[in-house]
Amino acid sequence: MGEAVIGGALFMCAALSTLVTVGIVVVLVGETLVFFRDVPVVEFLTGTEWTPLFAEKNFGVLPLLSGSLLVAIGASVISLPIGLLTAVCLSEFASERVRGVLKPALEILAGIPTVVYGYFALTFITPLIQVLVPSTGTFNALSASIVVGIMIVPTVASLSEDAIRAVPLSLRAGALSLGATRMEVSTRVVLPAALSGIIASFILGISRAIGETMAVTIAAGALPQITANPFEAVQTMTAYIVQVSLGDTPTGTVEYRTIFAVGFALFVITLMMNLASQLFLDRYRERYQ
Amino acid sequence: MAIVHDIDTGGSTPALEAKRVSVSYGSKRAVSDVSLVVPRHRVVALIGPSGCGKSTFLRCFNRMNDLIPSATVEGEVLFHGQDLYRPEIDPVEVRRRIGMVFQKPNPFPKSIFDNVAFGPRINGFDGDLPPRVEESLRQAALWDEVSDRLDDSAYELSGGQQQRLCIARALAVRPEIVLMDEPASSLDPIATQKIEELIFELKERYTIVIVTHNMQQAARISDYTAFLYMGELIEYGPTEVIFTRPAEERTEAYVTGRFG
């Protein structure tokens, strides 16, 4: 009897998170469908102007997508190599003492609130960039990229490290016994063997960069435009959603519903990336059983 | 003190010589004061019960104990008259010349060809790779089974084939000595027999030191046998002597299966 109650309670808890997820998706899809009654899907996906809050409304999501991608690409350029090298250093080269310092430092990095990163970008990194490139605006994609990059280093490093550590010691011993140096063991045996896990960590890191909200809202600005120039302000999909959610856009209007459409597009992108990452993770986990 | 019977090195310098070698892990002594000569082109078997230090001792010959931070090696290991533990000796170079095959097959997650080509590639081999790979696979008696699928993953091979692939991989570097750490312990009897036949052929070109817990195997394949017990060398001599007329009581008890 008691067992059944406990079992039931546990099931309810587990069910709750599933139901909430389903609920969110239902609302998101429902509102998005309503939005597409007013705005053609083709216009949304191919339009190059995003001005839903202006008198002359345009609903092309590409400027927001471009903003998100610019920041995500910039962040990846910074975080993927640093994260991977950190992981290699931690698992293959660091002594116990170095590990004892580096690991907690990474965890602290992962624990800093994203809003702090945002102000760090605005008040420290942007002025620094302006010293080097004076024409840089107060809001620019580069400073956002840099902090988002720093932010996802721990994600990439810790997942990559897991993948690298999963490579059996016997493979390292085998390579060493053939006269490989430690560097050759890392680059020729361990990294290729851990590749699928490393790719999974990359995808997850990029996915986090696309979904990151606070820092980009603060640092990257609110100017939806298609540009590859990191010194200019952009607006990411997430930053736009924040803008409308906080502003006085009346509910039930088409401009209000844009956030659901944008949110749904964001959801689809990160979902795909997470699925892809899971696929790679499963591959390396199967391998050494 | 160990009893050492007559070891015939044929008048030349031995392939390897351990002089009063001791190995400790932290404060725990695993190998104690072992001296032993390995003649060229012979198979030397190291036997003894689990935990007797035979694998640890084997790893002194290619400095694999370096990889365990807490391990310290004392004494000398002479290879071409040079102590492998002198500070100016590069362990990477040592391992190029003294190959090793492990207890469990450990092929790389690469193709059969790339596994064998790995050693030559990292060692800057600038000749033609395919003939070197073929020759190594032939020496490891694996060529006929894999010649038409060199691009397949090594993981698609059976356990016994994988172990012969690992032997081919070690041979591709052209070592002078091959160390084998219970190479057949994870294999079935037929695969084991193949490995044993192979070892017999390999001693034409290589000197082999093999650790085994299987006494019949030691008796079948080796020329000399060393019996280790609790980190110490108890008795060393021609295999036939060790198995039929051992001088030490413990050796006799072990080879006749009364303990171990």
Chai-1 contact restraints between the chains, C-beta under 6 A:
chainA,res_idxA,chainB,res_idxB,connection_type,confidence,min_distance_angstrom,max_distance_angstrom,comment,restraint_id
A,S170,B,N106,contact,1.0,0.0,6.0,A-B,restraint_1
A,L171,B,N106,contact,1.0,0.0,6.0,A-B,restraint_2
A,G174,B,N106,contact,1.0,0.0,6.0,A-B,restraint_3
A,S177,B,R95,contact,1.0,0.0,6.0,A-B,restraint_4
A,S177,B,M100,contact,1.0,0.0,6.0,A-B,restraint_5
A,L178,B,G119,contact,1.0,0.0,6.0,A-B,restraint_6
A,L178,B,V173,contact,1.0,0.0,6.0,A-B,restraint_7
A,G179,B,V92,contact,1.0,0.0,6.0,A-B,restraint_8
A,G179,B,R95,contact,1.0,0.0,6.0,A-B,restraint_9
A,G179,B,R96,contact,1.0,0.0,6.0,A-B,restraint_10
A,G179,B,N123,contact,1.0,0.0,6.0,A-B,restraint_11
A,A180,B,I122,contact,1.0,0.0,6.0,A-B,restraint_12
A,T181,B,V92,contact,1.0,0.0,6.0,A-B,restraint_13
A,E184,B,I122,contact,1.0,0.0,6.0,A-B,restraint_14
A,V189,B,F108,contact,1.0,0.0,6.0,A-B,restraint_15
A,A193,B,P109,contact,1.0,0.0,6.0,A-B,restraint_16
